[in-house]
Amino acid sequence: MLLKAFAETGKDLMRVVAVICEEIKQLIRFQLKARRLLNLLCLLLCFLNILAFFCYYTQSILIAALFGLNLFDFLCLCVSILCLWSEKKSCSFEDHPFGHDRFAVLGMFSTLIVSILYSFFLFKEGMERVLEPADISIDFILPLALISIMLHHLVVHKTYNPALAHITDVCDKNIFQCNLTDVSQSLQQIIPKSFPLKLPQSFNTLDILGYVTLSCCVYAYLSIATTEEYVIRHAGHDEDHLPLLNSTDTVFTMLLAIVNVITLLPMTNYCGRILLQTAPGRLLGPINYALRECSHYDGVLEIKKDHFWETGFHRVAGSLHVRVRSDADEQLILAKITERLSVHVHLLTVQVYKGEWTQRIANSHCCSDKHQSCAHAHGEPGQCK
């Protein structure tokens, strides 16, 4: 029975893998972006194997931190392919009213959670290294760090990744971004305007993570190399002192783990809010202003039970109840409200009531995107449950 269960599970798994491979084949057949993403994905996978080998060979957990950075890039590329697939895949409104938008949100949320958990694992390994120092090799840290940061920059800036770009632009700033922005603004007040070098107004949080990682690797390499040379020269090649000097590798790894968590936490919080269907903070002001305008339309008595949430990184859904006068034209009011809110809300449900709240007249669905908007009303008078 157990073998039969394993066999059935294996067949189901192979069937899922076959479906995924077939979808990827169709995607790369018609999408040039998908081919580039797949090539970069294979390159990152090879480099991750190289990092894993050198991490085992050198016993350096700083290389393990580089592995975590590129693992995040690898998973982001997987989400990019998922975004391309969701854009290509069509679905009916009845089966999937919100489309495939939440796939990218769930993919990015999973990617961020995996990276944060990996940072906790690195911090735990660093605590063990503090108690039990190990003899490590630092010969390969610099070239691996340079290649790792180049690939990280390539994934962040040179690939099609609308989900990652949206998160980095919209999510709350972390402490590093706030401090760097303050320093940049202070320096701009001191530096004359004729100076050819212009400081950036804002900083990408993933760029900061990459530069901090590279700086830690370079400083750790220089610190360990110079200290080892000093100890060997003055201690007469006493190898017993070397494991104690390699604590620099451990300290910088723990520092990178903390920086990684601080950097990714606001992005994770933003994705989690979308999955929990909370109201988008950046749109609450414009939506409330539009609702106040709608409440002053001729014939509108009251608007209540308004709720708005994000279904994906670029789409907002919402619903509200509108009470109108008994002599008002509910279709005209319905059209005005849907047209006014379609600027901010892509999928809107409006229930119109005449006179009292118990008499429902119409139920409207409004869907819009960048180039088109559509609205239709349906329903019959009846009791509202």
C-alpha positions as CSV (number, residue, x, y, z in Angstrom):
1,M,0.0,0.0,0.0
2,L,2.8,2.4,0.9
3,L,4.6,1.7,-2.4
4,K,1.4,2.2,-4.3
5,A,0.9,5.5,-2.6
6,F,4.4,6.6,-3.5
7,A,3.9,5.5,-7.1
8,E,0.7,7.5,-7.4
9,T,2.4,10.5,-5.9
10,G,5.3,10.2,-8.3
11,K,2.9,10.0,-11.3
12,D,1.0,13.1,-10.1
13,L,4.3,14.9,-9.7
14,M,5.6,13.9,-13.1
15,R,2.2,15.0,-14.6
16,V,2.6,18.4,-13.0
17,V,6.2,18.7,-14.2
18,A,5.1,17.8,-17.7
19,V,2.4,20.4,-17.8
20,I,4.8,23.1,-16.5
21,C,7.4,22.1,-19.2
22,E,4.8,22.3,-21.9
23,E,3.6,25.7,-20.8
24,I,7.2,27.0,-20.7
25,K,7.8,25.6,-24.2
26,Q,4.8,27.5,-25.5
27,L,5.9,30.6,-23.7
28,I,9.4,30.7,-25.1
29,R,8.2,29.8,-28.6
30,F,6.3,33.1,-28.9
31,Q,8.0,35.3,-26.3
32,L,11.5,36.7,-26.8
33,K,11.5,38.0,-23.2
34,A,10.8,34.4,-21.9
35,R,13.9,33.1,-23.8
36,R,16.1,35.7,-22.3
37,L,14.7,35.0,-18.8
38,L,15.2,31.3,-19.2
39,N,18.8,31.8,-20.4
40,L,19.6,34.0,-17.4
41,L,17.8,31.5,-15.1
42,C,20.1,28.7,-16.3
43,L,23.1,30.9,-15.8
44,L,22.1,31.7,-12.3
45,L,21.4,28.0,-11.6
46,C,25.0,27.2,-12.7
47,F,26.4,30.0,-10.6
48,L,24.4,28.8,-7.6
49,N,26.0,25.4,-7.9
50,I,29.5,27.0,-8.1
51,L,28.7,29.0,-4.9
52,A,27.5,25.9,-3.2
53,F,30.8,24.1,-4.1
54,F,33.0,26.9,-2.9
55,C,31.0,27.3,0.2
56,Y,31.7,23.7,1.1
57,Y,35.3,23.8,-0.1
58,T,36.3,27.0,1.7
59,Q,34.1,26.6,4.8
60,S,33.2,30.3,4.5
61,I,29.7,31.3,5.4
62,L,30.2,34.7,3.7
63,I,30.0,32.8,0.4
64,A,26.8,31.3,1.8
65,A,25.5,34.8,2.1
66,L,26.3,35.4,-1.6
67,F,24.4,32.2,-2.3
68,G,21.4,33.6,-0.5
69,L,21.5,36.8,-2.5
70,N,21.6,35.0,-5.8
71,L,19.0,32.5,-4.7
72,F,16.7,35.5,-4.2
73,D,17.5,36.6,-7.8
74,F,16.8,33.1,-9.1
75,L,13.4,33.0,-7.5
76,C,12.6,36.5,-8.8
77,L,13.4,35.3,-12.3
78,C,10.9,32.4,-11.7
79,V,8.3,35.0,-10.8
80,S,9.1,37.0,-13.9
81,I,8.3,33.9,-16.0
82,L,5.1,33.5,-14.0
83,C,4.2,37.1,-14.8
84,L,4.7,36.5,-18.5
85,W,2.6,33.3,-18.4
86,S,-0.2,35.1,-16.5
87,E,-0.2,37.9,-19.1
88,K,-0.5,35.4,-22.0
89,K,-3.0,33.1,-20.3
90,S,-6.6,34.2,-20.7
91,C,-9.4,33.3,-18.2
92,S,-13.1,33.8,-18.1
93,F,-14.7,36.3,-15.7
94,E,-17.0,33.7,-14.2
95,D,-14.2,31.3,-13.3
96,H,-11.5,33.8,-12.3
97,P,-13.0,37.3,-11.7
98,F,-9.6,38.6,-10.6
99,G,-7.6,36.9,-13.3
100,H,-4.2,35.5,-12.5
101,D,-2.9,38.7,-10.8
102,R,-2.6,37.0,-7.4
103,F,-0.1,34.4,-8.8
104,A,2.6,37.0,-9.1
105,V,1.8,38.4,-5.6
106,L,2.0,35.0,-4.1
107,G,5.2,34.2,-6.0
108,M,6.9,37.4,-4.7
109,F,5.7,36.8,-1.2
110,S,7.1,33.3,-1.2
111,T,10.4,34.5,-2.6
112,L,10.7,37.1,0.1
113,I,9.8,34.7,2.9
114,V,12.4,32.1,1.6
115,S,15.1,34.8,1.6
116,I,14.2,36.0,5.1
117,L,14.2,32.4,6.4
118,Y,17.6,31.9,4.8
119,S,18.9,35.0,6.6
120,F,17.8,33.5,9.9
121,F,19.6,30.3,9.0
122,L,22.7,32.3,8.2
123,F,22.5,34.1,11.5
124,K,22.1,30.7,13.3
125,E,25.2,29.4,11.5
126,G,27.1,32.5,12.5
127,M,26.2,32.0,16.2
128,E,27.6,28.4,15.9
129,R,30.8,29.7,14.3
130,V,31.3,32.1,17.2
131,L,31.2,29.1,19.6
132,E,33.2,26.8,17.3
133,P,35.5,28.7,15.0
134,A,36.5,27.0,11.7
135,D,39.6,27.4,9.5
136,I,38.4,29.0,6.3
137,S,39.9,30.0,3.0
138,I,39.4,33.5,1.6
139,D,41.1,33.1,-1.8
140,F,37.8,33.0,-3.8
141,I,35.7,35.5,-2.0
142,L,36.4,38.6,-4.2
143,P,35.9,37.1,-7.6
144,L,32.7,35.3,-6.5
145,A,31.4,38.5,-4.9
146,L,32.0,40.5,-8.1
147,I,30.2,37.9,-10.3
148,S,27.4,37.7,-7.7
149,I,26.8,41.4,-7.6
150,M,26.9,41.7,-11.4
151,L,24.2,39.0,-11.8
152,H,22.2,40.7,-9.0
153,H,22.4,44.0,-10.9
154,L,21.4,42.3,-14.1
155,V,18.3,40.7,-12.6
156,V,17.2,43.9,-10.8
157,H,17.6,46.4,-13.7
158,K,18.0,44.5,-17.0
159,T,15.3,41.9,-17.0
160,Y,11.5,42.1,-17.4
161,N,10.2,41.9,-13.9
162,P,7.1,44.1,-13.3
163,A,6.3,42.5,-9.9
164,L,9.7,43.3,-8.5
165,A,9.8,46.8,-10.0
166,H,6.4,47.6,-8.6
167,I,7.3,46.4,-5.1
168,T,10.5,48.4,-4.9
169,D,8.7,51.5,-6.1
170,V,5.6,51.3,-3.9
171,C,6.6,49.6,-0.6
172,D,7.6,51.6,2.4
173,K,11.2,52.7,2.7
174,N,13.5,50.9,5.1
175,I,15.9,52.6,7.4
176,F,18.8,52.4,5.0
177,Q,16.9,54.2,2.2
178,C,15.7,56.9,4.6
179,N,19.2,57.6,5.9
180,L,20.8,57.6,2.5
181,T,18.1,59.9,1.1
182,D,18.6,62.4,4.0
183,V,22.4,62.3,3.5
184,S,21.9,62.9,-0.3
185,Q,19.6,65.8,0.3
186,S,22.0,67.3,2.8
187,L,25.0,67.0,0.4
188,Q,23.0,68.6,-2.4
189,Q,22.6,71.7,-0.3
190,I,26.3,71.9,0.2
191,I,27.6,70.9,-3.2
192,P,27.3,73.8,-5.8
193,K,24.8,73.3,-8.6
194,S,27.5,73.6,-11.2
195,F,29.1,70.4,-9.9
196,P,28.8,67.9,-12.8
197,L,28.1,64.9,-10.5
198,K,24.4,64.8,-9.4
199,L,23.5,62.7,-6.4
200,P,20.4,60.5,-6.7
201,Q,17.1,61.6,-5.1
202,S,16.2,58.1,-4.1
203,F,17.9,54.7,-3.8
204,N,16.7,51.3,-4.9
205,T,16.5,49.0,-1.8
206,L,17.9,46.0,-3.8
207,D,20.9,48.1,-5.0
208,I,21.7,49.0,-1.4
209,L,21.6,45.3,-0.5
210,G,23.9,44.5,-3.3
211,Y,26.4,47.2,-2.5
212,V,26.4,46.4,1.2
213,T,27.1,42.7,0.4
214,L,30.0,43.6,-1.9
215,S,31.4,46.0,0.7
216,C,31.3,43.4,3.4
217,C,33.0,40.8,1.2
218,V,35.8,43.3,0.2
219,Y,36.4,44.5,3.8
220,A,36.3,40.9,5.2
221,Y,38.8,39.8,2.6
222,L,41.2,42.7,3.3
223,S,40.8,42.3,7.0
224,I,41.4,38.6,7.1
225,A,44.3,38.7,4.7
226,T,46.2,41.5,6.5
227,T,45.6,40.0,9.9
228,E,46.7,36.5,8.8
229,E,49.9,38.0,7.3
230,Y,50.6,39.9,10.5
231,V,50.0,36.8,12.8
232,I,52.1,34.5,10.6
233,R,54.9,37.0,10.5
234,H,55.0,37.7,14.2
235,A,53.8,34.4,15.7
236,G,56.1,32.2,13.8
237,H,53.5,30.4,11.6
238,D,51.4,29.5,14.6
239,E,48.3,28.0,12.9
240,D,46.4,27.8,16.2
241,H,45.7,31.6,16.0
242,L,44.2,31.5,12.5
243,P,40.7,30.1,13.4
244,L,40.3,33.0,15.9
245,L,41.1,35.5,13.2
246,N,38.5,34.1,10.8
247,S,35.7,35.4,13.1
248,T,35.6,38.4,10.7
249,D,33.9,36.1,8.2
250,T,31.3,35.2,10.8
251,V,30.7,38.8,11.9
252,F,30.1,40.1,8.4
253,T,27.8,37.2,7.6
254,M,25.7,37.9,10.6
255,L,25.6,41.6,9.7
256,L,24.5,40.7,6.1
257,A,21.8,38.5,7.5
258,I,20.4,41.4,9.6
259,V,20.7,43.8,6.6
260,N,18.8,41.4,4.4
261,V,15.9,41.0,6.9
262,I,15.7,44.8,7.3
263,T,15.7,45.3,3.5
264,L,13.1,42.7,2.6
265,L,10.7,43.1,5.5
266,P,8.8,46.2,4.1
267,M,8.5,44.4,0.7
268,T,7.1,41.3,2.5
269,N,4.7,43.4,4.5
270,Y,3.4,45.0,1.2
271,C,2.8,41.6,-0.4
272,G,1.2,40.3,2.7
273,R,-1.3,43.2,2.8
274,I,-2.3,42.5,-0.8
275,L,-2.9,38.8,0.0
276,L,-5.0,39.8,3.0
277,Q,-7.1,42.1,0.8
278,T,-6.4,45.3,2.7
279,A,-7.0,48.8,1.3
280,P,-4.1,50.2,-0.6
281,G,-2.7,53.1,1.4
282,R,-1.4,55.1,-1.5
283,L,-4.9,55.1,-3.1
284,L,-7.1,55.8,-0.1
285,G,-6.8,59.5,-0.5
286,P,-7.8,59.7,-4.2
287,I,-10.6,57.0,-3.7
288,N,-12.1,58.9,-0.7
289,Y,-12.0,62.1,-2.7
290,A,-13.8,60.4,-5.5
291,L,-16.4,58.9,-3.1
292,R,-17.1,62.4,-1.7
293,E,-17.7,63.7,-5.2
294,C,-20.0,60.8,-6.0
295,S,-22.0,61.5,-2.8
296,H,-22.9,65.0,-4.1
297,Y,-24.3,63.7,-7.4
298,D,-27.9,64.6,-8.0
299,G,-30.2,61.9,-6.7
300,V,-27.6,60.2,-4.4
301,L,-28.7,60.0,-0.8
302,E,-26.0,57.9,0.9
303,I,-22.9,55.8,0.1
304,K,-21.8,53.1,2.5
305,K,-20.2,49.7,2.8
306,D,-17.4,50.8,0.5
307,H,-14.4,48.4,0.5
308,F,-11.4,48.5,-1.8
309,W,-8.5,46.1,-2.0
310,E,-5.7,45.1,-4.4
311,T,-6.1,41.9,-6.4
312,G,-2.6,42.2,-7.8
313,F,0.3,44.6,-8.1
314,H,-1.4,46.8,-10.7
315,R,-5.1,46.1,-10.2
316,V,-7.6,47.3,-7.5
317,A,-11.1,45.9,-6.9
318,G,-13.9,47.4,-4.8
319,S,-17.5,47.3,-3.9
320,L,-20.0,49.8,-2.4
321,H,-23.7,50.4,-1.8
322,V,-25.5,53.5,-3.0
323,R,-28.9,54.7,-1.9
324,V,-30.7,57.0,-4.3
325,R,-34.0,58.9,-4.3
326,S,-37.1,57.1,-5.5
327,D,-37.5,59.5,-8.5
328,A,-33.8,59.4,-9.5
329,D,-32.5,57.8,-12.7
330,E,-30.5,54.9,-11.2
331,Q,-28.9,54.0,-14.5
332,L,-27.5,57.5,-15.0
333,I,-26.2,57.6,-11.4
334,L,-24.7,54.1,-11.9
335,A,-22.9,55.2,-15.0
336,K,-21.6,58.4,-13.3
337,I,-20.3,56.5,-10.3
338,T,-18.6,53.8,-12.3
339,E,-17.0,56.3,-14.6
340,R,-15.7,58.4,-11.7
341,L,-14.2,55.4,-9.8
342,S,-12.9,53.6,-12.9
343,V,-9.9,55.9,-12.8
344,H,-8.6,54.2,-9.6
345,V,-10.6,50.9,-9.5
346,H,-10.3,48.3,-12.2
347,L,-13.0,45.9,-11.0
348,L,-15.9,47.7,-9.2
349,T,-19.2,46.3,-7.9
350,V,-21.9,48.9,-7.2
351,Q,-25.3,48.0,-5.6
352,V,-28.0,50.7,-6.1
353,Y,-31.0,51.0,-3.7
354,K,-34.0,53.2,-4.2
355,G,-35.5,54.9,-1.2
356,E,-34.8,52.6,1.7
357,W,-31.8,50.2,2.0
358,T,-34.1,47.2,1.7
359,Q,-35.0,47.9,-2.0
360,R,-32.2,47.0,-4.3
361,I,-32.5,48.2,-7.9
362,A,-29.3,47.3,-9.7
363,N,-26.0,45.7,-9.4
364,S,-23.2,47.0,-11.5
365,H,-19.8,45.6,-12.4
366,C,-17.2,48.0,-13.8
367,C,-13.9,46.8,-15.2
368,S,-11.3,49.0,-16.7
369,D,-7.7,49.1,-17.7
370,K,-5.4,51.6,-19.3
371,H,-7.3,51.8,-22.6
372,Q,-10.9,50.7,-22.0
373,S,-13.6,50.6,-19.5
374,C,-16.9,48.8,-19.5
375,A,-19.9,48.7,-17.2
376,H,-23.2,46.9,-17.2
377,A,-26.0,46.7,-14.8
378,H,-28.3,43.8,-13.9
379,G,-30.6,42.8,-11.1
380,E,-34.2,43.1,-10.0
381,P,-35.9,44.8,-7.1
382,G,-35.8,42.6,-4.1
383,Q,-34.7,42.3,-0.5
384,C,-31.0,42.8,0.3
385,K,-29.6,40.0,2.5
